[in-house]
Amino acid sequence: MPGQTTFTTRLSFGFGTTDFLVILPGDIFVTTLGPQATEGQLTQIGVFGDKQQFAVQFGEELAFRQGVRVRGVIPERGIYSIPGGSLLVGLFPLIRRF
C-alpha cells in the first residue's frame, strides 16, 4: 500500500554495476529527492520503473560518522554517490511509494 513504512537497522550496499552518475566504478547512486518525489522528478535523474517503488532514507551526517562519504555528482540536481560495499547501522525508514 502506498505510504506504508517499515524500518530496518542496517543498510548493506553492494557494488554498482554501472558507472552512470557515480564518482568511481562500483559506487552506488543516491539522491536527495525524498519519498515525496514525483515519477517525473525521478525519471529526470535516471531512476526508472521498479526502482521508483521504494525509498530508503539515511542522512549524510550519519553516513559520514560511519565512514561513508556521500559525494556530489551533480548536487544541484540532487545526485550523489556513495562507495559500493558501504554499510550503515541505525534506524532507517523504508517507504513504499506506490
N, C-alpha and C positions, 0 to 999 in steps of 0.2 A: 504494500500500500504506500503511495507517495507520502513523504514526510516521516515515514517510520524510521526510528533511530535506535541503534543498539550501540554498545560500547565495547572496545577492546583495550587491553592494557599493553599491547605490544604490536608494533608495526615493523615487519621484516620485509625489506625490499630486495628483489632480485637484481639482476643486471639487465639494463636496457639492451634491446637487440637492434635498435635503430639510432642513428645519430641526428634524427630530426629534432631540432630545437633543444639541444642539450649542449653542455660545455665540452665534456670529454666522452669518448666511447664508453659505453656501459652505464652512463648516467641515466637517471630517471627524471622525466619531465614532470614538473609540478606547476600549479598555478595559484595565484592569489584569488581567483574567482571562487566565490563560495558556493554552497549548495543552492543558493537562490539564482545562480547564473542561468540565463536562458539557453535554449538549444542553439540559437543563433550566435550568442556570445562564445559558446564553447566551440562551435564549428569554425568560427573566425580564427581561433588559435590552434586549430588542428585536432580537436577532440571530437571524434565521430562515433555514431552508432551506440553500441552497447557500453562503450566507455563513458557515456554520459549518464548512465543509470544510477550510479552511486557516487557519493562524495565522502572522502575521508579527510578529517581536519586535524592539523597539527600546527603549532606555532614555530616560527623561525627561532625565537629565543630558546624554547625548549630543545629544539634540534641542535642549536649551537652548543648549549650546555652539555649535550651528549656527544659532542664531537662531529656532528653532521652539519656541514656548511651548505646553506641554501645560497646558490649563486644565480645572479641575474643573467638571463639570456637576452630577453627583451623586456626589461622591467616595466616600461611604460605601457606594455600590453598585458602585464601580469604573468609573464612567462619566466619560469625559473627552472633550475635543475638541482638535484641532489646526487651525491655519488651512489652508484649502484652498490648493492650489498649493505646499505645502511640499515641500522636497527635503532628504533626509538622505543623507549619504555615510558609509560604514563597512562593517562586515561584519554582515549581518542574516540570521538563520535564517528559512526559510520551511518550515513544518511541515504535512504532510498529516495532518489529524486523523482522518479515516475515509474 
